[in-house]
Amino acid sequence: MSGRTVGSDGDTSAVGHRYEVRSRTERYRGRIFDVVSEEVAMPGGGTGVRDFVRHVGAVAVVALDAAGQVVLIRQYRHPVGRHLWELPAGLTDVSGEDLAAAAVRELAEEVDLTAGRIDVLVDLHSSPGFTNELVRVFLARDLADVPAERRHERHDEEADLQVLRVDLDEAVGMVLAGEITNASCVAGLLAAARARDTGWSALRRADAPLPG
């Protein structure tokens, strides 16, 4: 196995303890994620075993129309056993596809929209206590409908999608009221409201490098 080492601040050149991986065991391998156990060198000389989910990554899209409304979807999520309000989103599991292209694809597949402008809003580690999943959230503007004859046929949970346009400030209110709990949706909506209020000056290019 490779001797991956990371400093305490994420920088491999950092001074201080280095969390060297001493061994790795793969517990499960799947199409979307793997489950692994790693024995890691801990401060003080001992080691600890950390189990985590190694994920392919994902993108999500805050689609903002000319009226200042965002596009939300309501989708069933089996692990929590209920429908959640979310952003159009999907996995980065297409070989060679860049992240902005993945976001545009998901926007078309899930809500039948195209975008004339794509920018990066925010990046987030969805739950770093147990997974390395990194989600890039884009802002899509200059929206237009996908022609009916080119629309994606949705299956399984996606066949049950409810699509709603909500004023951005109302959507932020849904976050603060606990009506929206999906992590990338929460982060994307709050980031979009902040970015709007600062005149979009903090947006990053669609091809901006990922953190780390």
PyMOL commands that set and color helices and strands:
alter all, ss='L'
color gray80, all
select helices_A, chain A and resi 99-111+148-150+156-160+168-176+183-197
alter helices_A, ss='H'
color red, helices_A
select strands_A, chain A and resi 21-29+33-41+47-55+58-63+69-77+82-86+89-91+113-125+134-145+162-167
alter strands_A, ss='S'
color yellow, strands_A
deselect
rebuild
show_as cartoon
